[in-house]
Amino acid sequence: MSANLDSMIPNATQIRKEAALKEAEKAEEYARLAAAAEAEKHALIERLSKPSGKTEEEKIQLAATIIQRAVRNGMTEVQVYRFPNTLCTDKGRAINQQEAGWEKTLTGIPKEIFQLWTDYLKPRGYRISYQIIDFPGGMPGDIGVTISWGG
């Protein structure tokens, strides 16, 4: 009966070891996935922090397409971009505080958008707004870029 009982009811020590191994496997998988997600996020931020590589003509055409689509839909403004606050040299602090010179904190594509607005859209009466659009944990998060033309 003892041998039969041992095969029916495993030893508690052995079960604890197996459970610990399963937990370790789960933790290892979670850590691997978290590291992969972090690497992916870092690569995206790295790519966005550099110039887009688009020509001035391509940038103007893209802006025109976005604006025309918004106008056809009866809108007077459109969010043209959203980016992590890490693309600002101060993590969006100057934008959040609406400080003069906030645009000097921009890098990469957000800086390109501001320059495109300065060179081509502002002289045509368009306005631009950079603002913090979410506050995870009460701290500034992503920044939205909105182009507007309404009254």
Rosetta constraint file for C-alpha pairs under 8 A:
AtomPair CA 1 CA 5 HARMONIC 5.93 0.50
AtomPair CA 2 CA 6 HARMONIC 6.18 0.50
AtomPair CA 3 CA 7 HARMONIC 6.52 0.50
AtomPair CA 4 CA 8 HARMONIC 6.33 0.50
AtomPair CA 5 CA 9 HARMONIC 5.90 0.50
AtomPair CA 6 CA 10 HARMONIC 5.85 0.50
AtomPair CA 6 CA 11 HARMONIC 7.32 0.50
AtomPair CA 10 CA 14 HARMONIC 7.02 0.50
AtomPair CA 10 CA 15 HARMONIC 6.91 0.50
AtomPair CA 11 CA 15 HARMONIC 6.45 0.50
AtomPair CA 12 CA 16 HARMONIC 6.20 0.50
AtomPair CA 13 CA 17 HARMONIC 6.34 0.50
AtomPair CA 14 CA 18 HARMONIC 6.27 0.50
AtomPair CA 15 CA 19 HARMONIC 6.08 0.50
AtomPair CA 16 CA 20 HARMONIC 6.06 0.50
AtomPair CA 17 CA 21 HARMONIC 6.19 0.50
AtomPair CA 18 CA 22 HARMONIC 6.25 0.50
AtomPair CA 19 CA 23 HARMONIC 6.18 0.50
AtomPair CA 20 CA 24 HARMONIC 6.09 0.50
AtomPair CA 21 CA 25 HARMONIC 6.17 0.50
AtomPair CA 22 CA 26 HARMONIC 6.24 0.50
AtomPair CA 23 CA 27 HARMONIC 6.12 0.50
AtomPair CA 24 CA 28 HARMONIC 6.03 0.50
AtomPair CA 25 CA 29 HARMONIC 6.17 0.50
AtomPair CA 26 CA 30 HARMONIC 6.12 0.50
AtomPair CA 27 CA 31 HARMONIC 6.08 0.50
AtomPair CA 28 CA 32 HARMONIC 6.13 0.50
AtomPair CA 29 CA 33 HARMONIC 6.16 0.50
AtomPair CA 30 CA 34 HARMONIC 6.02 0.50
AtomPair CA 31 CA 35 HARMONIC 6.03 0.50
AtomPair CA 32 CA 36 HARMONIC 6.19 0.50
AtomPair CA 33 CA 37 HARMONIC 6.13 0.50
AtomPair CA 34 CA 38 HARMONIC 6.08 0.50
AtomPair CA 35 CA 39 HARMONIC 6.10 0.50
AtomPair CA 36 CA 40 HARMONIC 6.13 0.50
AtomPair CA 37 CA 41 HARMONIC 6.12 0.50
AtomPair CA 38 CA 42 HARMONIC 6.06 0.50
AtomPair CA 39 CA 43 HARMONIC 6.12 0.50
AtomPair CA 40 CA 44 HARMONIC 6.23 0.50
AtomPair CA 41 CA 45 HARMONIC 6.20 0.50
AtomPair CA 42 CA 46 HARMONIC 6.04 0.50
AtomPair CA 43 CA 47 HARMONIC 6.16 0.50
AtomPair CA 44 CA 48 HARMONIC 6.14 0.50
AtomPair CA 45 CA 49 HARMONIC 5.97 0.50
AtomPair CA 45 CA 84 HARMONIC 7.74 0.50
AtomPair CA 45 CA 86 HARMONIC 7.76 0.50
AtomPair CA 45 CA 87 HARMONIC 7.21 0.50
AtomPair CA 46 CA 50 HARMONIC 6.82 0.50
AtomPair CA 48 CA 52 HARMONIC 7.41 0.50
AtomPair CA 48 CA 87 HARMONIC 7.63 0.50
AtomPair CA 48 CA 108 HARMONIC 5.83 0.50
AtomPair CA 48 CA 109 HARMONIC 5.83 0.50
AtomPair CA 49 CA 87 HARMONIC 5.98 0.50
AtomPair CA 49 CA 107 HARMONIC 5.71 0.50
AtomPair CA 49 CA 108 HARMONIC 3.92 0.50
AtomPair CA 49 CA 109 HARMONIC 6.33 0.50
AtomPair CA 50 CA 107 HARMONIC 7.34 0.50
AtomPair CA 50 CA 108 HARMONIC 4.30 0.50
AtomPair CA 50 CA 109 HARMONIC 6.58 0.50
AtomPair CA 51 CA 108 HARMONIC 4.94 0.50
AtomPair CA 51 CA 109 HARMONIC 5.64 0.50
AtomPair CA 51 CA 112 HARMONIC 7.07 0.50
AtomPair CA 52 CA 108 HARMONIC 7.37 0.50
AtomPair CA 52 CA 109 HARMONIC 6.00 0.50
AtomPair CA 52 CA 112 HARMONIC 7.95 0.50
AtomPair CA 54 CA 58 HARMONIC 5.86 0.50
AtomPair CA 54 CA 59 HARMONIC 6.31 0.50
AtomPair CA 55 CA 59 HARMONIC 6.30 0.50
AtomPair CA 56 CA 60 HARMONIC 6.14 0.50
AtomPair CA 57 CA 61 HARMONIC 6.08 0.50
AtomPair CA 58 CA 62 HARMONIC 6.13 0.50
AtomPair CA 59 CA 63 HARMONIC 6.20 0.50
AtomPair CA 59 CA 116 HARMONIC 7.60 0.50
AtomPair CA 60 CA 64 HARMONIC 6.07 0.50
AtomPair CA 60 CA 116 HARMONIC 7.57 0.50
AtomPair CA 60 CA 120 HARMONIC 7.97 0.50
AtomPair CA 61 CA 65 HARMONIC 6.14 0.50
AtomPair CA 62 CA 66 HARMONIC 6.29 0.50
AtomPair CA 63 CA 67 HARMONIC 6.12 0.50
AtomPair CA 64 CA 68 HARMONIC 5.92 0.50
AtomPair CA 65 CA 69 HARMONIC 6.11 0.50
AtomPair CA 66 CA 70 HARMONIC 6.33 0.50
AtomPair CA 66 CA 78 HARMONIC 7.91 0.50
AtomPair CA 66 CA 80 HARMONIC 7.43 0.50
AtomPair CA 67 CA 71 HARMONIC 6.19 0.50
AtomPair CA 67 CA 78 HARMONIC 7.23 0.50
AtomPair CA 68 CA 72 HARMONIC 6.16 0.50
AtomPair CA 69 CA 73 HARMONIC 6.40 0.50
AtomPair CA 70 CA 74 HARMONIC 6.48 0.50
AtomPair CA 70 CA 75 HARMONIC 5.24 0.50
AtomPair CA 70 CA 76 HARMONIC 7.32 0.50
AtomPair CA 70 CA 77 HARMONIC 7.22 0.50
AtomPair CA 70 CA 78 HARMONIC 6.46 0.50
AtomPair CA 71 CA 75 HARMONIC 5.27 0.50
AtomPair CA 71 CA 76 HARMONIC 6.69 0.50
AtomPair CA 76 CA 148 HARMONIC 5.78 0.50
AtomPair CA 76 CA 149 HARMONIC 5.59 0.50
AtomPair CA 76 CA 150 HARMONIC 4.68 0.50
AtomPair CA 77 CA 146 HARMONIC 6.66 0.50
AtomPair CA 77 CA 147 HARMONIC 5.54 0.50
AtomPair CA 77 CA 148 HARMONIC 3.94 0.50
AtomPair CA 77 CA 149 HARMONIC 6.21 0.50
AtomPair CA 77 CA 150 HARMONIC 6.93 0.50
AtomPair CA 78 CA 146 HARMONIC 5.44 0.50
AtomPair CA 78 CA 147 HARMONIC 5.53 0.50
AtomPair CA 78 CA 148 HARMONIC 6.45 0.50
AtomPair CA 79 CA 144 HARMONIC 6.60 0.50
AtomPair CA 79 CA 145 HARMONIC 5.53 0.50
AtomPair CA 79 CA 146 HARMONIC 4.10 0.50
AtomPair CA 79 CA 147 HARMONIC 6.38 0.50
AtomPair CA 80 CA 144 HARMONIC 7.70 0.50
AtomPair CA 80 CA 145 HARMONIC 5.70 0.50
AtomPair CA 80 CA 146 HARMONIC 5.69 0.50
AtomPair CA 80 CA 147 HARMONIC 6.82 0.50
AtomPair CA 81 CA 110 HARMONIC 7.89 0.50
AtomPair CA 81 CA 144 HARMONIC 5.80 0.50
AtomPair CA 81 CA 145 HARMONIC 5.09 0.50
AtomPair CA 81 CA 146 HARMONIC 7.29 0.50
AtomPair CA 82 CA 142 HARMONIC 6.59 0.50
AtomPair CA 82 CA 143 HARMONIC 5.55 0.50
AtomPair CA 82 CA 144 HARMONIC 4.42 0.50
AtomPair CA 82 CA 145 HARMONIC 6.21 0.50
AtomPair CA 83 CA 87 HARMONIC 7.21 0.50
AtomPair CA 83 CA 110 HARMONIC 7.67 0.50
AtomPair CA 83 CA 142 HARMONIC 5.47 0.50
AtomPair CA 83 CA 143 HARMONIC 5.40 0.50
AtomPair CA 83 CA 144 HARMONIC 6.65 0.50
AtomPair CA 84 CA 141 HARMONIC 6.46 0.50
AtomPair CA 84 CA 142 HARMONIC 4.43 0.50
AtomPair CA 84 CA 143 HARMONIC 6.20 0.50
AtomPair CA 85 CA 91 HARMONIC 4.68 0.50
AtomPair CA 85 CA 92 HARMONIC 5.19 0.50
AtomPair CA 85 CA 140 HARMONIC 7.32 0.50
AtomPair CA 85 CA 141 HARMONIC 5.79 0.50
AtomPair CA 85 CA 142 HARMONIC 5.32 0.50
AtomPair CA 85 CA 143 HARMONIC 6.08 0.50
AtomPair CA 86 CA 90 HARMONIC 7.65 0.50
AtomPair CA 86 CA 91 HARMONIC 4.86 0.50
AtomPair CA 86 CA 92 HARMONIC 7.43 0.50
AtomPair CA 87 CA 91 HARMONIC 6.83 0.50
AtomPair CA 87 CA 106 HARMONIC 6.54 0.50
AtomPair CA 87 CA 107 HARMONIC 5.76 0.50
AtomPair CA 87 CA 108 HARMONIC 7.23 0.50
AtomPair CA 87 CA 110 HARMONIC 7.68 0.50
AtomPair CA 88 CA 92 HARMONIC 5.60 0.50
AtomPair CA 88 CA 105 HARMONIC 5.06 0.50
AtomPair CA 88 CA 106 HARMONIC 4.75 0.50
AtomPair CA 88 CA 107 HARMONIC 5.99 0.50
AtomPair CA 89 CA 105 HARMONIC 4.96 0.50
AtomPair CA 89 CA 106 HARMONIC 6.60 0.50
AtomPair CA 89 CA 107 HARMONIC 7.31 0.50
AtomPair CA 90 CA 94 HARMONIC 7.07 0.50
AtomPair CA 90 CA 105 HARMONIC 6.45 0.50
AtomPair CA 91 CA 140 HARMONIC 7.88 0.50
AtomPair CA 92 CA 96 HARMONIC 6.07 0.50
AtomPair CA 92 CA 105 HARMONIC 7.82 0.50
AtomPair CA 92 CA 132 HARMONIC 7.39 0.50
AtomPair CA 92 CA 140 HARMONIC 6.93 0.50
AtomPair CA 92 CA 143 HARMONIC 7.57 0.50
AtomPair CA 93 CA 97 HARMONIC 6.14 0.50
AtomPair CA 93 CA 140 HARMONIC 7.67 0.50
AtomPair CA 94 CA 98 HARMONIC 5.77 0.50
AtomPair CA 94 CA 99 HARMONIC 5.16 0.50
AtomPair CA 94 CA 100 HARMONIC 7.89 0.50
AtomPair CA 94 CA 101 HARMONIC 7.92 0.50
AtomPair CA 94 CA 102 HARMONIC 5.05 0.50
AtomPair CA 94 CA 105 HARMONIC 7.64 0.50
AtomPair CA 95 CA 99 HARMONIC 6.50 0.50
AtomPair CA 95 CA 102 HARMONIC 5.56 0.50
AtomPair CA 95 CA 103 HARMONIC 7.92 0.50
AtomPair CA 95 CA 130 HARMONIC 6.76 0.50
AtomPair CA 95 CA 131 HARMONIC 6.18 0.50
AtomPair CA 95 CA 132 HARMONIC 7.24 0.50
AtomPair CA 96 CA 131 HARMONIC 6.51 0.50
AtomPair CA 96 CA 132 HARMONIC 6.12 0.50
AtomPair CA 96 CA 140 HARMONIC 7.50 0.50
AtomPair CA 98 CA 102 HARMONIC 6.95 0.50
AtomPair CA 101 CA 105 HARMONIC 7.85 0.50
AtomPair CA 102 CA 106 HARMONIC 7.66 0.50
AtomPair CA 103 CA 111 HARMONIC 7.51 0.50
AtomPair CA 103 CA 114 HARMONIC 7.60 0.50
AtomPair CA 106 CA 110 HARMONIC 6.06 0.50
AtomPair CA 106 CA 111 HARMONIC 4.95 0.50
AtomPair CA 107 CA 111 HARMONIC 4.99 0.50
AtomPair CA 107 CA 112 HARMONIC 7.92 0.50
AtomPair CA 108 CA 112 HARMONIC 6.43 0.50
AtomPair CA 109 CA 113 HARMONIC 6.22 0.50
AtomPair CA 110 CA 114 HARMONIC 6.42 0.50
AtomPair CA 111 CA 115 HARMONIC 6.24 0.50
AtomPair CA 112 CA 116 HARMONIC 6.08 0.50
AtomPair CA 113 CA 117 HARMONIC 6.22 0.50
AtomPair CA 114 CA 118 HARMONIC 6.15 0.50
AtomPair CA 114 CA 128 HARMONIC 7.90 0.50
AtomPair CA 115 CA 119 HARMONIC 6.03 0.50
AtomPair CA 116 CA 120 HARMONIC 5.83 0.50
AtomPair CA 116 CA 121 HARMONIC 6.97 0.50
AtomPair CA 117 CA 121 HARMONIC 4.54 0.50
AtomPair CA 117 CA 122 HARMONIC 5.53 0.50
AtomPair CA 117 CA 126 HARMONIC 7.79 0.50
AtomPair CA 117 CA 128 HARMONIC 7.26 0.50
AtomPair CA 118 CA 122 HARMONIC 5.32 0.50
AtomPair CA 118 CA 123 HARMONIC 7.43 0.50
AtomPair CA 119 CA 123 HARMONIC 7.24 0.50
AtomPair CA 120 CA 124 HARMONIC 7.00 0.50
AtomPair CA 121 CA 125 HARMONIC 6.63 0.50
AtomPair CA 121 CA 126 HARMONIC 5.35 0.50
AtomPair CA 121 CA 127 HARMONIC 7.73 0.50
AtomPair CA 122 CA 126 HARMONIC 4.95 0.50
AtomPair CA 122 CA 127 HARMONIC 6.30 0.50
AtomPair CA 125 CA 149 HARMONIC 6.85 0.50
AtomPair CA 126 CA 147 HARMONIC 6.73 0.50
AtomPair CA 126 CA 148 HARMONIC 5.78 0.50
AtomPair CA 126 CA 149 HARMONIC 4.98 0.50
AtomPair CA 127 CA 147 HARMONIC 5.69 0.50
AtomPair CA 127 CA 148 HARMONIC 5.15 0.50
AtomPair CA 127 CA 149 HARMONIC 6.31 0.50
AtomPair CA 128 CA 145 HARMONIC 7.05 0.50
AtomPair CA 128 CA 146 HARMONIC 5.64 0.50
AtomPair CA 128 CA 147 HARMONIC 4.63 0.50
AtomPair CA 128 CA 148 HARMONIC 6.35 0.50
AtomPair CA 129 CA 144 HARMONIC 7.88 0.50
AtomPair CA 129 CA 145 HARMONIC 5.65 0.50
AtomPair CA 129 CA 146 HARMONIC 5.10 0.50
AtomPair CA 129 CA 147 HARMONIC 6.54 0.50
AtomPair CA 130 CA 143 HARMONIC 6.49 0.50
AtomPair CA 130 CA 144 HARMONIC 5.68 0.50
AtomPair CA 130 CA 145 HARMONIC 4.67 0.50
AtomPair CA 130 CA 146 HARMONIC 6.58 0.50
AtomPair CA 131 CA 143 HARMONIC 5.37 0.50
AtomPair CA 131 CA 144 HARMONIC 5.54 0.50
AtomPair CA 131 CA 145 HARMONIC 6.82 0.50
AtomPair CA 132 CA 140 HARMONIC 6.24 0.50
AtomPair CA 132 CA 141 HARMONIC 6.40 0.50
AtomPair CA 132 CA 142 HARMONIC 5.85 0.50
AtomPair CA 132 CA 143 HARMONIC 4.36 0.50
AtomPair CA 132 CA 144 HARMONIC 6.32 0.50
AtomPair CA 133 CA 141 HARMONIC 7.00 0.50
AtomPair CA 133 CA 142 HARMONIC 5.84 0.50
AtomPair CA 133 CA 143 HARMONIC 5.50 0.50
AtomPair CA 133 CA 144 HARMONIC 5.97 0.50
AtomPair CA 134 CA 140 HARMONIC 6.50 0.50
AtomPair CA 134 CA 141 HARMONIC 5.20 0.50
AtomPair CA 134 CA 142 HARMONIC 5.84 0.50
AtomPair CA 134 CA 143 HARMONIC 7.58 0.50
AtomPair CA 135 CA 139 HARMONIC 4.92 0.50
AtomPair CA 135 CA 140 HARMONIC 4.69 0.50
AtomPair CA 135 CA 141 HARMONIC 5.05 0.50
AtomPair CA 135 CA 142 HARMONIC 7.78 0.50
AtomPair CA 136 CA 140 HARMONIC 6.87 0.50
AtomPair CA 136 CA 141 HARMONIC 6.09 0.50
